[in-house]
Every structure is written in C-alpha cells, then in structure tokens.
Amino acid sequence: MAARPPAFAPALRFTKMHGAGNDFVVLDLRHDATPPSPDLCRALADRHAGVGCDQILTVEAPASAAAIASYRIWNADGSPSQQCGNGARCVAAWLVRDGATESTTFELDSPTGTHAVEALDDGRYRIAMGVPEFEPRAIGLNGFDAARDEYDIALDEDLKLRFGAVSTGNPHAVVEVADVDDIPVSRYGSALQQSSAFTESANVGFAQVVARDRIRLRVFERGVGETLACGSGACAAAVAAIRRGLATSPVAVHARGGRLDIAWNGDRVLMTGPAATVFEGEFDLAAISPVEAE
C-alpha cells in the first residue's frame, strides 16, 4: 500500500513588529478567533524554534463605541499583561497599514482603558497612556499604606533596594542608578520580582537621570526578562523622575533599542515613539500540536 501523505496542522498568520527594539508577534483576532494559549505564546516567542518576540499582541474588535479596535498583550511565558506602550504603537501602525482607518487620530481599547492615538508626519505614533497611579493599593505594593516618592526593601542580607513605585497600566518599580551599564539587571530585577513586595510582581526599571530632559533606562519585565525597550516602563521612569523634581516634562528616555519621548504634567502621560513592521509569515501550529499519524 502506498504511504499516506503527512497530515498538517493549520498555519497561523502573523506580523512581526517592534517598537524601539521591543519586539512582538501580532495576531489578527478581530473576527472572533480564539486567543492564544500559553503553550502557543511560548512557542511563538521562542527565539530558536519559533518566531521570537518579547510579547504577543492580539488585535481584536473594539470594546467601546469610539475605538477602531482593541488589543491584548501576552508575555513570552504565556501570562497576560495589562499594558504595553511599545505594543500599543505597533497595534496602531498595524491598523493603519491594514486600512482600518485613514485618519491620523483615532482611539484604541486596551485591558486598562481607551487610548487616544495620533499618527505623526515623521512616522512615529503618540499614545495617551492614561493617568499614573501612586497609591500602594493601586500598584499592588505590599506593606505600605500611603504613597511615597521612594520605598526601601531588603531582599536578602546583601541586597537592599530603594525604588519608586508607579502604575502606568502595569505596576513598575523604578530604581535610580548612577550608571545603567554597571547594574546587574537580571539579578536585581529577578530578586525584586520574586519577593513579596508586589502582589502580582512588577516590571523593574533601572533609570539613570543624565539631565533634566534625558534618562537612560533598562527594564526587567515580568514574564519576559530584560527587553531592549519598555514603553510603560519609560513612562514610569519619566513620571517618577518628574515627581521627585529630578526631571521636567518632556523627557527623552533612551533604552538600548531606541528613544521614547514622554510628556507628563500631572494628568495623563503622552508617549511618542517609533513602530516598525519587520515581516509577515505563517506559523505551523504542528510545532506545538503535533498531528499523530494514523
């Protein structure tokens, strides 16, 4: 009997994008497609056997009447995220490229609310990221009743950290450092995330205030690790520095993958930065769900 042809699982169409080096796999779920499972997220994010990314973005039908679409964020380990500034810009650019709008101003829904978007003439996008929150309960910061500019925590006998805490959609700890190149980001970031300081962990940013209008930043993201850039982390670093009187709005935040411009005058935070399409492709779902031969 002749051998039967192999069975193939369906392919999943995707777009690979990045915002200042923070890279994403974008999936179109606007027509009631199933959200990615944790296994699928991990497979897509794998930089050796998958596409490779920090996070997966799903573009979905709008949740509010004013928005043209909504989006959700999934970390490389499959866990959900509440916000992603670089991802928001990439979703905006994806929708413009797809023809979902011809306007230079529109709105997007995220897990944390509705965001005004402006497509600028230079190809960058400006996103209204919402109003930052400083109360420990809103951030998920344990052991403190009232907001402070900085908090102290002993992670072990040899490691004590002082950090600012702010929610810009995600909880962030911002550690001011003299030089971001001299900090063991993975060790400090992982230790703070694994501690009991935050109820649901936090993104940990290491910020070097170079001037009143310039910050260098490295971020260790929960569910991902260190990334080349973090949009909500850049917002958190700028807001923390402005609140402490170390910087004035607007602030240029320089991550290893590029520059983000953050403006905050006590109300909502405005983030401006690039969004780039890298390539489009199809992912063979058999990579995570092998079809057994009959």
PyMOL commands that set and color helices and strands:
alter all, ss='L'
color gray80, all
select helices_A, chain A and resi 38-45+85-98+136-139+180-182+185-194+231-243+285-287
alter helices_A, ss='H'
color red, helices_A
select strands_A, chain A and resi 11-19+22-28+55-60+69-75+80-81+105-110+113-119+125-128+151-156+159-167+171-176+203-211+214-221+225-227+251-255+258-263+270-273+276-284
alter strands_A, ss='S'
color yellow, strands_A
deselect
rebuild
show_as cartoon
